[in-house]
Amino acid sequence: FIRSADNYIEVAWEEKQNIKKKLIRATLKETETALKIFPYIVKCHRTCLVNINNMVNLKETPGGVTVLQDEFNNEIPVSHQYLKEIKLIFKKK
């Protein structure tokens, strides 16, 4: 996943069964534009991009917020704006 951190982005990936994270000086908007050529990277929240190949489950939290759970056991928020698209992706999987 890729998460916004002000003028930086936090990129997380799996390497040899370990989770690696790196801060890169770039905005989420710049990164989203650069990654448009990869259809499996989608925006799920104003602060997050996710690889749809790593999506495992959608769940509702007690606060009514729907989150995406990835294989890293992180809960990534899914906003109402992107929820319909994310649900369609799950139906196709």
Secondary structure, DSSP 8 states (H G I E B T S, - for coil): -EEEETTEEEEEEEETTEEEEEEES--HHHHHHHGGG-TTEEEEETTEEEEGGGEEEEEE-TTS-EEEEETTS-EEE--HHHHHHHHHHHHH-
